Each structure stands twice: as structure tokens, then as C-alpha cells.
Amino acid sequence: MPGKVVTGAQWGDEGKGKYIDILASCADMVVRSQGGNNAGHTVVVGDKTYKLHLIPSGILYKDCVNVIGAGVVVDPEAILSEIDELSRQGVAADSLAIDPRCHCIMPWHILLDALSEKSRGESDIGTTKKGIGPCYMDKAERSGIRMHDFINPSRLEKAILEAGARKNELIASIYHESPLDLSEIYQKYRVFSDRLRPFVKDTTVLVYDALKSDKNVLFEGAQGTLLDLDMGTYPYVTSSHPVTGGACIGAGVGPTLINECCGVAKAYTTRVGKGPFPTELFNETGDYIRERGHEYGTTTGRPRRTGWFDAVVVRYSVRINGLTELILNKIDPLAGLKSLKVCTGYKINGKITSEFPADFSELAFCEPQYEEFEGFDGDISSCGSYSELPRALKTYVEAIEEMCSCPIRMIGTGPSRDNVIRR
């Protein structure tokens, strides 16, 4: 390190949690900078599985400081539930620090998220209904409740009653639903306020001081590049910036303090919810990859759409993130397939392009151009070095590396933190 960003190079769900967990073993601090509990990072340690949504993956290391930066939207009930679950698993959250500038997801955000999706009908965008978008909307509108208001006993009730009254009017007049009981919300959330107060600190100071002291600081991305609000496949995107630049904004640090940018990509492609997906498979091969890869959402449980590896997408991620290295994860679910395909370009309106289009509506009509590779067999989870991998698999990895113009430094051969080959 000392300043390293790990981001998803596809549509999220690439397995970033596993690699952040691995990298956190030599990190002094792990920082979440955007998103909310719509993220889902799964870490397998021995016979234990940890499912993290808001809390950084460094929480599993007792000497690591874990930061939730100002760009994250925090559901008070959800984060306390996560803290309690970790405690039941024997993991303390004493090292957690939450920035006072974080915006709070309140009950009306969750309700409005669901009502908005329902009102879209068949044009819904597939949100997780966790209140993320409505909370970011209030942030942009300058009407949200920030964590420093939430933990202040003299301001909390007023903040809830004023913000809630505006939302109740919207809920009743636009969606014709019953308004929320704001007094009941206050009574419930003031307990959350008391519990969260000890965790709230100015994290911009903590992160800056750590970087200036040459501590190893790992910036943990949530979601993926193609879900970025500006650079993703809009409108089927998240409400924040999962790209590497978003780490600077959400954590409150300048770009000169970032030394490395690492992208995590699956050896195939997945996507949750609606939106264009050029290499999607609607056949037995797609079902095979889904079941072998256990492709079901950590947060929602929804089955993920599956498809061949798309080098156009990952090249785009390399470019807009300034990636210095790639991690190729979940290569093991491809074992047993007779052949593997990689998308090298798109045919759009009769012309072939190797660049990801700015007008994402073109993806709905594009024809992916494939290069085919020999498949491989066998259990590769026990392979301890690159040389032990099947010849056909090494050919596949090296082709992806060349197509994406970025070195592949690690390869995931199974779910455990031990199932990793370093190159």
C-alpha cells in the first residue's frame, strides 16, 4: 500500500469482500467510502462465514481500524444489527469509526424506495429497496439527517419530526399510503442514537493521519464500476460512485494519497436486477455457472444473471478507474465446461467496436464478438501456485490479461481466503 483502493470491475458481486479480507491482514485501516447496506461482502474463514453489509471487512482483524466514511449512507438499525451479529460470532466492533457527516437512512427512505419501485411497474430499475436512493436524494436536496444530528439528543427529535413530516406528506398525497408514526420512530431511534454515539468520530482526520504516517490504508469499494451513477449503465445503477475516484470523495482524501488501484473481476460475468448485459446466457451453461458459483445475492438472495467474461467491460473499468492490477476471482465454477468464451468486442449497427459505448441503450441491440478457449476439468481449489493450474486455464487467464491490458496479480480458486493463487 499505503493507500490502495479495491473496486469492482464489473456489475458488483465480484467477491471483493474476500480479497479485502486478505489484503486487510497487512492493513492498519480499512475504509468504506460509498454506498450503504445494499452492499454485501461475504468472507469465509475456516468453517465460519461472515456476511458484511456496512461494516468494513477489516473488522475481522483486531488490530485494524475500520472506517465508515462520509460518503456512506448508514441505516442505524441495520448497522446495529450487523454489530450484534458479529458479536454473536465472537467479533468485537470496538475498532469501528463512523464519520459524523454520514447521512442516515430512516424508515421513510425504505418505504419510499419500495413505493417508487412499485409505481414504476414494468419499468422498475431493480433496487434493493434498502432506502439507499431516497437517502442520497435527500442528501443532494440538502434535507437529510446527518449522523452528527442523529447522535445529538437535543436535535434528534426535531430532525425526525421535521424531515418525517415532509415525507409523510409525500407518502399520503402521491402514493396514497398511510403516514408513518413519527413519535414511534423517535422513541425507537433515540435508542439507536445512544448506541451509535461512541462510534462517531471525524474519520477524515483518522484517514489522513494514517496515510501521512505511512500506515497501510485499504479503501474498500462496494458495488461495481458499471453501477456507478455517472459511469455505469444508467439508469440501472446505484446512487453513489463505486469507481476509484469515489473513494477520494467519500473518504475525504486527495488523489495524491492513493498509490494503487486494484480491480476485482469474476472469471465470468454476473448482474443482478434489470439493465443491459451483452454476454448473458439463457441456457444450460448459464444455469451451470450460477449453481456452481452459488450466484445468489448476499443482500437480496436474488438469483444473479450469468454470462461469459466481457473484456470490453473490464477494459473500460481499467481505463476509468486507472487500475494498476486485477484480481480474477471465481475461476473454479467454470471447471467442467468443454469450452470458454470471452467477449472481445460488440457489433453495433453493423460496426465492431472494442470500446464500451457511452449510450448504454446500444447494448440492448449489440452482438457480442467472442474468442473461444479450451475448457478445463478438475478441482483446482488445492492448487497452491500458478504452475499447478491446468494448461488450458492458464491460457484463458493470460488471454484475459492481455485483452484487458492490466496485470492479473491474484486468482481465486475457491470460496475460502486460502483458495488464492498469487502471481
C-alpha positions in Angstrom: 0.0 0.0 0.0 0.0 2.6 1.9 -3.1 3.9 0.1 -4.8 1.2 -2.0 -8.4 1.2 -3.5 -10.1 -2.1 -4.2 -13.1 -1.7 -6.6 -15.4 -4.0 -8.5 -14.6 -4.1 -12.2 -18.0 -5.4 -13.4 -21.5 -5.0 -12.1 -20.7 -5.8 -8.5 -20.8 -9.1 -6.7 -17.2 -9.9 -7.9 -16.1 -11.2 -4.5 -14.4 -8.1 -3.3 -15.0 -9.0 0.4 -12.7 -12.0 0.2 -9.8 -10.0 -1.2 -10.3 -7.0 1.0 -10.2 -9.6 3.9 -6.9 -11.0 2.5 -5.4 -7.5 2.0 -6.6 -6.3 5.3 -4.3 -8.8 7.0 -1.5 -6.4 6.4 -3.6 -3.2 6.6 -3.7 -0.8 9.5 -7.0 0.7 8.4 -9.9 -0.3 6.1 -12.2 2.4 4.8 -15.7 2.2 3.3 -16.4 5.4 1.3 -19.7 5.0 -0.5 -23.0 3.0 -0.8 -24.9 1.5 2.1 -26.3 -1.8 3.3 -27.2 -2.6 -0.3 -23.7 -3.9 -0.5 -22.9 -7.5 0.5 -19.4 -8.8 1.2 -19.0 -12.5 2.1 -15.9 -13.7 3.9 -15.2 -17.4 4.6 -12.7 -18.1 7.4 -12.4 -21.8 8.1 -15.8 -23.1 9.0 -17.2 -19.6 9.6 -19.0 -17.4 7.1 -19.3 -13.7 7.7 -21.8 -11.6 5.7 -20.9 -7.9 5.9 -23.0 -5.1 4.5 -22.0 -1.8 6.1 -19.0 -2.7 8.3 -15.6 -2.9 6.5 -14.1 -6.3 6.1 -11.1 -5.4 8.2 -13.3 -5.9 11.3 -12.1 -9.5 11.4 -8.6 -8.3 12.3 -8.5 -7.0 15.9 -5.6 -4.5 15.3 -7.2 -2.9 12.2 -9.1 0.3 12.4 -12.4 0.2 10.4 -13.8 3.4 9.0 -17.2 4.3 7.5 -16.5 7.5 5.5 -18.8 10.5 4.9 -19.9 9.2 1.5 -21.7 6.2 3.0 -25.4 6.3 3.9 -26.0 4.5 7.2 -29.1 2.7 8.3 -28.9 2.9 12.1 -31.0 -0.2 12.7 -29.1 -2.2 10.1 -25.6 -1.4 11.3 -26.5 -2.1 14.9 -28.0 -5.5 13.8 -24.7 -6.2 12.0 -22.6 -5.2 15.1 -24.8 -7.6 17.2 -24.5 -10.4 14.7 -20.7 -10.1 14.6 -20.7 -10.1 18.4 -22.6 -13.4 18.4 -19.9 -14.7 16.2 -17.2 -13.6 18.6 -16.1 -10.5 16.6 -16.0 -7.1 18.5 -16.7 -3.8 16.7 -14.6 -1.7 19.1 -12.4 -0.6 16.2 -15.3 0.9 14.2 -15.4 4.6 13.4 -18.3 6.3 11.7 -18.0 9.8 10.2 -20.4 12.4 11.6 -21.1 13.6 8.0 -22.7 10.3 7.0 -26.4 10.6 6.1 -28.8 8.4 7.9 -31.3 6.1 6.2 -34.6 6.5 8.0 -37.9 4.4 7.8 -39.4 6.8 5.3 -36.5 6.2 2.9 -37.1 2.5 2.9 -40.8 2.9 2.4 -40.4 5.4 -0.4 -37.9 3.2 -2.1 -40.4 0.4 -2.2 -43.3 2.7 -3.3 -41.2 4.3 -6.0 -40.2 0.9 -7.4 -43.8 -0.3 -7.3 -45.0 2.8 -9.1 -42.6 2.2 -12.0 -44.4 -1.0 -12.8 -42.5 -2.9 -15.6 -40.0 0.0 -15.8 -38.7 -0.6 -12.3 -34.9 -0.5 -12.0 -34.3 -3.4 -9.6 -33.3 -1.5 -6.5 -32.6 -3.5 -3.3 -35.4 -1.4 -1.5 -33.0 -0.6 1.3 -33.7 3.1 1.1 -30.3 4.0 -0.5 -31.6 6.1 -3.4 -34.1 8.2 -1.4 -31.4 8.9 1.2 -29.0 10.1 -1.4 -31.8 12.1 -2.9 -32.2 13.9 0.4 -28.5 14.4 0.6 -28.5 16.1 -2.8 -31.6 18.1 -1.8 -29.8 19.2 1.4 -32.6 18.0 3.5 -31.2 14.8 5.0 -30.3 13.8 8.6 -26.6 13.5 9.1 -25.0 11.4 11.8 -24.0 14.4 13.9 -27.7 15.3 14.1 -28.7 11.7 14.8 -26.4 11.3 17.8 -27.3 14.7 19.3 -30.1 14.2 21.9 -31.2 17.9 21.6 -31.5 17.8 17.8 -32.7 14.3 17.1 -36.4 14.7 17.8 -36.7 17.9 15.9 -34.8 16.4 12.9 -37.1 13.3 12.8 -40.4 15.3 13.2 -39.4 17.9 10.5 -38.0 15.5 7.9 -40.6 12.9 8.6 -43.5 15.4 8.2 -42.3 16.3 4.7 -42.0 12.6 3.8 -45.4 11.7 5.3 -47.0 14.4 3.0 -45.4 12.7 0.0 -46.4 9.2 1.2 -50.0 10.3 1.7 -50.6 12.7 -1.3 -48.5 11.0 -4.0 -48.6 7.3 -3.1 -51.9 7.3 -1.1 -50.4 5.3 1.7 -50.8 5.7 5.5 -48.3 8.2 7.0 -45.6 6.9 9.4 -45.9 7.4 13.2 -43.1 9.8 13.8 -43.4 9.7 17.6 -43.0 5.9 17.5 -40.0 6.3 15.2 -38.4 8.8 17.5 -38.8 6.5 20.6 -37.2 3.6 18.7 -34.4 5.6 17.1 -33.3 7.5 20.1 -32.1 4.1 21.5 -30.1 3.6 18.3 -28.7 7.1 18.7 -27.4 6.3 22.2 -25.8 3.1 21.0 -24.1 4.7 17.9 -22.8 7.8 19.7 -19.4 6.2 20.8 -18.6 5.1 17.3 -18.9 8.6 15.7 -15.6 10.4 15.0 -14.1 12.7 12.4 -12.8 10.0 10.1 -11.2 12.4 7.7 -8.6 13.1 10.4 -8.1 9.4 11.1 -7.5 8.5 7.5 -5.3 11.5 6.7 -3.1 10.9 9.8 -2.8 7.2 9.0 -1.7 7.9 5.4 0.7 10.6 6.4 2.2 8.2 9.0 2.8 5.6 6.2 0.2 3.3 7.6 -1.3 0.8 5.2 -4.8 2.1 4.4 -7.2 0.0 2.3 -10.2 1.7 0.6 -13.0 -0.9 0.3 -15.3 -0.4 -2.7 -18.9 -1.5 -2.7 -21.0 -2.5 -5.8 -19.1 -2.2 -9.1 -17.9 0.1 -11.8 -20.8 -0.5 -14.1 -23.2 0.5 -11.3 -21.6 4.0 -10.9 -24.1 6.8 -11.0 -22.1 8.6 -13.8 -20.0 5.9 -15.5 -22.4 2.9 -15.1 -25.3 1.6 -17.2 -27.7 4.4 -16.2 -30.5 4.3 -15.1 -29.8 0.8 -13.9 -27.1 1.9 -11.4 -26.6 2.6 -7.8 -26.9 6.1 -6.2 -23.2 6.6 -5.4 -19.7 6.3 -7.0 -18.1 2.8 -6.8 -15.3 3.9 -9.1 -11.8 4.6 -7.6 -12.4 8.3 -7.7 -15.4 7.9 -5.4 -13.0 6.7 -2.7 -11.4 10.1 -2.5 -14.6 11.9 -2.3 -16.4 9.6 0.1 -13.4 9.2 2.5 -12.3 12.9 2.3 -8.8 12.3 1.0 -7.0 13.8 -2.1 -6.0 11.6 -5.1 -2.2 12.1 -4.4 -2.7 9.9 -1.3 -3.8 6.9 -3.3 -0.9 4.7 -4.6 -2.6 1.7 -6.1 -5.9 0.9 -7.7 -7.0 -2.7 -7.8 -10.0 -4.1 -9.7 -11.7 -7.4 -8.8 -13.5 -9.3 -11.7 -15.1 -12.7 -11.9 -13.8 -15.1 -14.5 -17.3 -14.8 -15.9 -19.8 -12.0 -15.7 -22.9 -11.6 -13.4 -25.5 -9.0 -12.9 -28.5 -8.5 -10.5 -31.7 -6.8 -11.5 -32.5 -5.2 -14.8 -30.3 -3.5 -17.3 -28.2 -4.4 -20.4 -26.0 -7.5 -20.3 -24.4 -8.3 -23.7 -22.9 -11.7 -22.8 -25.8 -13.0 -20.7 -26.5 -16.8 -21.1 -30.1 -18.0 -21.2 -29.2 -21.7 -21.5 -27.9 -24.7 -19.5 -24.4 -23.2 -19.4 -25.7 -20.1 -17.7 -27.6 -22.2 -15.2 -24.5 -24.4 -14.6 -22.3 -21.4 -13.8 -25.0 -19.9 -11.5 -25.3 -23.1 -9.5 -21.6 -23.9 -9.4 -20.8 -20.3 -8.4 -23.7 -20.0 -5.9 -24.7 -16.8 -7.7 -27.4 -15.5 -5.4 -27.3 -12.0 -3.8 -25.7 -11.6 -0.4 -28.1 -8.8 0.4 -31.3 -9.8 -1.5 -30.9 -13.5 -2.1 -32.0 -12.9 -5.7 -30.5 -15.2 -8.4 -27.9 -13.4 -10.4 -27.9 -13.3 -14.2 -24.8 -15.0 -15.6 -22.8 -14.7 -18.8 -19.3 -15.1 -20.4 -16.4 -12.9 -19.4 -16.7 -9.5 -21.1 -13.3 -8.0 -21.8 -14.9 -4.8 -23.2 -16.4 -4.1 -19.7 -13.2 -4.8 -17.8 -11.1 -2.8 -20.3 -13.5 0.1 -19.6 -13.0 -0.4 -15.9 -9.3 -0.4 -16.2 -9.4 2.9 -18.1 -11.8 4.9 -16.0 -10.5 3.6 -12.7 -6.8 3.8 -13.6 -6.4 0.2 -12.4 -2.8 -0.9 -11.7 -3.8 -4.5 -11.2 -6.6 -7.0 -11.5 -7.8 -9.9 -9.3 -9.5 -12.7 -11.3 -12.0 -14.3 -8.9 -14.2 -17.4 -9.0 -12.5 -19.3 -11.8 -13.4 -22.6 -10.2 -17.1 -22.6 -11.2 -16.0 -22.8 -14.8 -14.5 -26.3 -14.3 -16.2 -29.0 -16.3 -17.2 -26.8 -19.3 -15.8 -28.0 -22.6 -15.1 -24.5 -23.9 -14.9 -21.0 -22.5 -15.7 -17.8 -24.3 -14.5 -14.2 -23.9 -16.3 -11.2 -25.4 -13.7 -9.1 -27.3 -16.0 -6.5 -28.9 -19.5 -5.6 -29.8 -21.1 -5.3 -33.2 -23.4 -2.3 -33.1 -25.2 -1.1 -36.2 -23.1 -3.3 -38.4 -19.8 -2.0 -37.0 -17.5 -3.7 -34.5 -16.2 -1.7 -31.5 -13.9 -2.7 -28.7 -14.9 0.3 -26.6 -17.8 0.3 -24.1 -20.4 2.7 -25.5 -21.4 6.0 -23.8 -25.0 5.5 -24.9 -25.8 2.3 -23.0 -29.1 1.8 -24.9 -26.9 0.4 -27.7 -26.0 -2.6 -25.5 -29.5 -3.9 -25.8 -29.0 -4.4 -29.6 -25.3 -5.2 -29.8 -24.0 -8.6 -30.9 -21.0 -9.7 -28.7 -18.0 -10.9 -30.6 -16.3 -14.0 -28.9 -13.0 -15.7 -28.8 -13.3 -19.3 -27.8 -10.9 -21.2 -25.5 -10.5 -24.8 -24.4 -12.2 -25.6 -21.1 -10.7 -27.4 -18.1 -11.7 -30.1 -15.7 -10.9 -31.0 -12.1 -10.9 -29.4 -8.6 -8.4 -26.5 -8.7 -9.0 -25.3 -5.1 -6.0 -27.2 -3.8 -3.6 -25.6 -6.4 -1.0 -23.6 -4.5 0.8 -22.0 -7.4 0.1 -20.7 -10.9 2.2 -23.5 -12.4 -0.1 -26.1 -10.9 -3.2 -24.9 -12.8 -4.3 -26.8 -15.9 -2.6 -25.6 -19.1 -6.0 -24.6 -20.7 -6.8 -22.5 -17.7 -3.5 -20.6 -17.8 -4.1 -19.9 -21.5 -7.5 -18.4 -20.6 -6.1 -16.3 -17.7 -3.2 -14.9 -19.9 -5.6 -14.1 -22.7 -7.8 -12.1 -20.4 -4.8 -10.3 -19.0 -3.7 -9.3 -22.5 -7.2 -8.2 -23.6 -7.7 -6.0 -20.6 -4.2 -4.5 -20.6 -3.8 -4.9 -16.9 -1.7 -7.5 -14.9 -3.6 -10.2 -13.0 -2.0 -10.4 -9.6 -4.3 -12.9 -7.9 -6.6 -15.7 -9.0 -9.5 -17.1 -6.9 -9.8 -20.9 -6.9 -12.4 -21.4 -4.3 -14.5 -19.6 -1.6 -12.0 -19.6 1.3 -9.4 -16.9 2.0 -6.9 -19.7 1.4 -8.1 -20.5 -2.1 -6.0 -17.9 -3.8 -3.0 -18.0 -6.2 -0.7 -15.0 -6.2 1.3 -14.2 -9.3 
